[in-house]
């Protein structure tokens, strides 16, 4: 038995000691479970194949106390129970989507090697897989040869995009929607770049007149267009933004961290479809495979349309690269160590679910869009809730009916707590009272903001659970009238 086989045996022994039989034939499935026994079988098979590549090594097995380790792992598993059930359809709060089984298995399998995609010496196979992933992601936006790489998440990806923007337009201002992720203003501050927020319309999209007003000052270098903002799911009006950018000579960066995969979908509304169709014209794009790409955290990605921006990443580290004259991903990344496991998992997922319109991934995205529209219709038939903007992606924002802003906020917070007791987990969002009153004109605006509820219906299963979700919401709304 070689080293990898010994390690594999240990881990599978731990699964067994934790109460999970390795073979699906002997696994006793609870009535409800987050674990599919077939995953353990597939992991075992993948590890066995991986181990064959190292059979010629001299025997060596790392020494550790397996029983003591098992006890600690049981404690960890018990502590991890103190989490919301992110994998379950009744978790309809934040944008947390369970990774697909193939991503989990491929990620776990790769950890026996633990590759580092900073340099080929640390991640030879996984670096090759990452490059293939980047090509596939670029083609999703109509780019045949983008410069790009995976990152730890959208924040790091956006940092690189804005860092490059500053190199091309030194000292110029960054502007982004007031509903854009706060990371843009924070990154601008870190990089020492001036930043201005842009007002939004009632639908949560950037106001074009406000954009042009800022552009007329002549000190803007980059407009950030959010393709699915994290609060409202709104898609900024990209065709018009691109036209303004051309007229004023500025760059456009698309923060599509959340919405970046929806270009594959067929059920987008016309305005969102128009935005996705012209993503090919922006200068850089950020997308997070750990959202709709079915990946474990953290897996973000930054792409540049013009590969020439790679010149800004130059460095002269003499020790990192010596095994190959090929381009190393570390040469085009601000991050150094990066988990090769992320590339392995993403590559495997994109093999099983190609990034193509009409494919399985596109179908799941359409299911989320339909779920949001149907959820909106169900809530609009309620006396207790008012949906605000028309959902453009799979995020629905709704206020709790009340005579005034303060009471609406109080009821929303009570519904949030009551629903959690019934194992329905929502999210809350604080919105300007003016925006909410544009949808509830009779609401007494006795506060500057209103706490609203927000549901992210990003799991394909959500659509089948809408009746149950709305039923719980109705129960909680009735109870919320009386303080709890």
N, C-alpha and C positions, 0 to 999 in steps of 0.2 A: 504494500500500500504506500503510495507516494505522499508527500506532504499535503498537497491539496486534498487528496482523498481522506487523509486523517482529519483535517480540519472540517471537511464536509461531514464526516461521520459525527464529529462532535456537535456541530450545530443541529443536525437532524436528531441527534440524541436529546438535545435540549428541547426541541419541539415536542418530542415524545414525553419527556419528563414533565413538560408543562401541561400535559393532558391531550396533546394532539398526536395521533398516530400518523406516521409518515405516509402510509399507504391509504389512498382514498377508499380502498375496499374495507378498511377496518376503522376508518374515522367515524366517530359518532357525531353527526351533525345536530347541533341544537336547533330548536324551532326557529330561532333567528340568530344569525351569526354574521360577523364581518369577515370570516375566514372561509374561503372556498378551498377544500382539501386538495383539489386538483393543482392549485398553485404550488403546494409543497412537493407534489410529484414532479412537476415541471422544473422546479428549482433543483431538485436532486438530479434529474436527468441532465440539465444544463451544466451543473457543476461536474458531473462525471465526464462530460465531453471536454470541458475546460481542463480538467486534471490530466487528460491524455497528452496534452501538449507539453507536460513537464515530467513525463515518466522517466526520462534519462538522468534526472538530477539525483545526486546521492541522497540517501534517506535523511530526512530532518523533520522534526515535528516540534513546534514551539511548546514549551512546557508551561502549564498553568493548572490551577486547582479547579477541575471541572465541577465538582459538587458545590464549592463555594460560589463559583460563577453562576451556577444555576440558581442558587438561593437569591443572589442579587438580582438576576434577571426576573425572577418572580416578583421581587419588590418593585422593580422598575415597571413591570406590567401592571401591577396594582396601582402604582402612582399614575400611570398613563390613563387609567380609567377616569381620572378627573379631567376629562376633555368633553367637549360637545361631540355628538355623533356626526362628525363631518361627512361621513360616507353615506348617511341615511337620507332618504328623500324628505324626512321631516326636519332636516337641517336646511333651512331656506333663509339663512342669514347672510353671512359674508361670502365672498367669492372663493370658496374652498371646495375643490372638486377632487374626489379620490383619484389617484393615478390608476390607469388601466393595469390589469394583471400583468400584461407583458412588460410594462415599464417597471413595475415592482420587482418582477423576477429578474429581468436583465440587469437592473441596478444592483440588486442583492448579489447576483452571480459575479458581477464585475468587482465587487469589493474584496473577493479573494485575491485579486491582483492589486486592487486599490491604485489605479493609474492616475497620474497627475498630468493634465493636458497643457501644462505650461510649456513643456519642451518634449521633443520626440523621445528623448531618453527616459522620460517619466511616463509617457503614454503613447507608445508607438501605434498600436492598433486603434485605441480610442481617439487619437488625434485624426487618423484617417477617417474614422466614422463621423467625427464632428464636421470635417470639411464637406463630407457628402450631405450631412444634415443642412449645412448652410446653403449649399447649392439648391437643395429641395425647398427650403424656406424662401430663398430669393425668388425662385420661379413662381411661388405662390403670388408674388407681387409683380411678376413680369420682368424680373431682373435675371439675366443669364449668368452674370459673373460679378456678384456683389462682393465687397469686402465685409467680413463679419465673423462673429464667433459667439459662443455661448457665454453667459455670465451667471453670476449668483442670483440674479433677479432683475426686475425692471429698473430698480433704482440705480444699480451699477451700469446697466445698459444705457439709461438716459444720461448718466454722468458722462459716459464716453461720447455720446452724441453731442452733448452741449460743449464738452471740452474741445472736440474737433471744430464745432461751430465757432468757438472763440478763436481758434487758430486761424480760421479763414476770415473772420471779421473781428479782429482784436478790439476789445473794449466796447463792442456794440451790445445793445440791449437785447435781452430775451423777453418775449411776451408769450403768455399762455393764459388760457381760460381761468376765470375765478373758480370754476368747477374742476379744473385739472388737478391731478394729484399734487399734493403739497411738496412732493420731491423736487419739482422744478424750481420753485423759489428757494428751497433749501440748497439744492445743488448750485444754483447761481450764486448764492451767498458763499458757499465753500470755494467756488472757483473765482470769486471776486468779480463776478459779472453783474451789471445792473439788470434788474428784473422788474417787469410791470405786469400786474394781473389785468385781464381783459373782462369787461362786463359780459354777462350772458343774457340771452333772451329768456322768455318764460319757459321755453322747451329745454333749457339747459345748454344750448349751443352758443358758441361765441357770437357776439354781436359784431356784424361786419363793419358797421359804422364806427364802432369803438376801435376795431383793429386799424381801420384806415386813419383815424384820428391820431393814433400812436405812430403809425408809419410816416405820417406827414412831418413829424419832428425830425426825421432823418437820422436818428441814432439807433434804429433797430437793425439787428443783424439776422435774427432768426425768429420765426413764428412757430410756436409749438401747436400743432393741431392734434387734439385728443380724439382718437378713434375708439370711442366707448369710454367715457369717463367713469371712474370707479364709484362715484356717488349715485349718479342718475342713469348711467349707461348711454348718455347722449353722444352722438357722433357729430363733431364739428363740421361746418360746411366747407369741406375741403376744395371742391372745384372753385368756389369763389375766393377762398384763401390763396390758392395757387395763382389765380389771376392777379390779385393784389400783390402777391410776392413778385411776380414778373414785372409789374408796373413800377415797383419801388426797389427792385434789385436786392431782395433779401432771400435767405434760405428758408425752407420749410422742413421741419422735423415732425414726423408723425409718431406720436406716442400711442401705439396700438397694443400696449402691453396687455390690456384686457380684451379688446375686440379684434385683435389681429387676424384671427382665423375665420371670422365671419364672412370674408370675401368668398369663401367656398360655398356659403349657404345660398339657397334659392328663394327664401321667404323674407328677405329684407324689404323694408319699405323703400319707396323710390328715392328719397333724399339720402338715406344711408347707403343704398346701392350705388348712387352716383359718387359718394365719397370713396367707397372701396374701389370702384372702377378706376379712379385716377391716382391711387396710391403709387402706381409706377412712376409718377412724375415728381414725387417728393425727393429730398436729398438724403434722408436717413429715416430708418424705421426701427422701432423697438417693439418686440413681441415677446410675450411670456408663454413658453410651452407649458409651464407649470400651472397655467390656468386652463384654457380650452385645448391645449395640446396633450392632455392626459398624463402629464409628467409629475414626479415627486418634486417637492421644493428642494433646493432652489434651482430653477432652470429658466433663465431669461436669455434674450438674444438681441444683439444690435447688428444692424445691417446698414452699409453705406452704398449708395448707388454708384458712386465714383471710387474705384479701388485706389486711386491716386492719394487719397487721404491717409493711406498707410504710411506715408512718409513722416507723418507727425509722431509716429510711435517709435522712431529710431532709438536704439540704445546700443551700448557697446559692452555688454556683459560678456567677458571672455570665457566663462566657465559653463554657461547654461547650454550652449549649443556646440556640440562637437561630433555628433554621430552622423550628421547629414547636412548637405548643402541646400536642402529644400526649405521652403518657407515654413517657419514654425509659428503656431498659433500664439505663442508668447510674444512674438515680435509685433503683433497687431492687437495687443490687449493691455489695458492698464492693470488688470489683475494679473498676479503671478500664478500662484498655485490655484488650480481649478479642477474640480472632480471629473475625471474621465468617465466616471460612472454615469454622469448626466448625459454625456454624449452617447454612451452605450444604450441607455434606456430610450433616449429619443430616437436613435437610429432604428432600434428594434420596433418601436411603435410606428414609425413612418414606413417601415417595410410592411407591417400588418395593415396599416390604415394610411395609404398614400394620400398626399395633399392634393386632392383632385375634386373638382365639382362633380356631384352625383355619387360620390363614394360614401362609405359608411360614416366617416367623420363628418362630412357635410350633412348627412341625414340627421346625425345627432344634434348638430348645430341648429338645423331647421326645427327639430323637436323642441329645443329651448326657446326659439323665437315664437313658436306656436303656443307653448305653455304660457309665456308672458302675455300674449294677446288674449288667451282664454282666461287667464287669471284676472286680467284687467276687466273683462266682460263680467265675470262672476262677481267681482267686488263692486262694479258699477251698479249691479242689481241689489246691492245691500243698502240698508238705511244707516249703517254704522261707519262706512268707509267711503272715501273719495280718492280715486286714483288721480294723480297729478298729470304730468306729461305722458303722452303716448309713448310706450316703451319702444325704443329703437333696436335694442338687443334683447337680452333675457333678464333685465333688471326692472322691477316694478316698484315705484315709490307711491305711497298712499298715506293720506291723513286720516285721522280718526275724527268722525263728525262730532262737533261741539259748537256751542254758541260763540266762543271766543278762542283766541290763539292760546292763551294760557291753559284753558281747560282741555283743548285739543292735545296739547303737549302732555298734560298730566295723564289723560286717558291713554295716549300712545305708550307712555312708560308703563302704565298699569297693564295694558294688553301684552306688552313685551314680557313682563314678569309672569303674568297668568299663563300665557302660551308656553313659556319655558317649563312650567309645572306640568303641563300636558305633553311635554316632549316635542313641542313645536318651537323651533329656535329661529328667531327673526333677527333683524338688525335695525338700528335706529339711525336717523340722519337729521341733522339740524339744518333747516333751510330758512332763508330770509322770509319774513312775513309777507313781503310784497309779492314774492314768487308764489307762495301758497294761496294768497288772496286772489291771484289771477285765475285760479281754478275754483276757489270758494269765495265768491264776491260778497256773500252775506256774512262771512266770518269777521267778527270784531277784532281788529288788529291791535290788541292791547299788549303786545309784546313785540320785540324786535325780530324774534325768530320763532319757528314752530318745530317741535320735535315730531318727525314723521316716521313711519315704518317703511322698511325696505326689504324686499325679498329678491334674492338672486336665484333664478330657476335654471341653473346651469347643468344640472344632472338630467340625462334623458328621462329618467324615471319620474321626474317631477310632474310631468304632464299627466301621468296616471294617478297621481296623488292629489290633484288640485281640489277635488270635492272634499276630501278629508281635511286638507289644509284650511279651506274656506269654512268648513263646519266648525273647526276649532276656533278660528278667528271670530266667528259669529258668537259662539259661546262666551269667549273672552270679552267681546265688546259689551255684551249684556251685563256681565259681571263688573266690568270696569266702571260702570256708571256709579257704583258704590265703591268708595275707597277701600283698598285692601292693605 
